[in-house]
């Protein structure tokens, strides 16, 4: 997949979906902005800049719970590693 160009991916999507190029690009832009927004939201939460309630409202309880579990697991791993140092 990495050997293909962006234009080749776009051509494939246009052909596969039967949509015009503008529609595919519009959807790709929307999906990309949503992904970047979510990434920035989670990063802001983890850095303490965005309140939990806002993140909960935006991404939902299940996703937020997973993020918090991952953060706690990382914290425990770091503590464990530092004890052995």
N, C-alpha and C positions, 0 to 999 in steps of 0.2 A: 504494500500500500504506500510506503514511503517513496517508492520509485515513480509513482504517478504524479503528474502535475495537478495543480488546482484546477486548471482548465479541463483536464481529463476527468477529474471527479465531477465537475459541473456538467460536462457533456453526458456522463453516465447518468447522473441524477435526472437531467432533463429527459433523456430517452426512457429511463426506467419508470419515471413517474408520469410521463406524458403531459408534463406541465411546461409552460414556456420558461425561458431562462430568467426572466424578471421575477416570476413567482418563486422559483427555487432560490434565487438570491435573496429575496425578501424574507423567506422563511429561514434561510441560513443566518441572515443578519439578526433576526429576532432570537433564534436559538442561541447564537453566540453572545448576544447582549445579556440574555437571561442567565447563561452560564457564568459570565463575568460578574454579573450582579450578585449571584449567589456566592461566588468565590469571595468577593469583596465583603459581603455581609458576614460570612463565616469568619473570615480573617479579622474583621473589626470586632466581632464578638469575642474571639479567642484572645485578642489583645486588650479587651476591656473597654473598647470605644463605643460599642453598640450594645444596648441593654438586651438581656435575655428575652424579654417580652416581645421586642420587635422581631427578633430572629424567630421566635416561636410562631408569631403571627405570619411571617413570610414563608417559612419552610416547613412548618408543622412539627408536631411533637415527636413523631418517629425519627425524622432526620436529625432534629436537635438532640434527642436522646443518644443517637448513634455518635454524634460529634462529641458529646460530653463523655461518653464511655471511652472513646478513642483518646481524648485528652487525659482522662484519668489513668488509662493504661500506659500512656507515654510517661506521665508523671511517676508512676510506680516503677517503670523500667529505668528511668533516670536515677531515681533514689536507690534502686538496687545496684545499679552500675557504680554509683558514687560510693556506696558502702564497701565495695570490693576494691576500690582504688587505693 
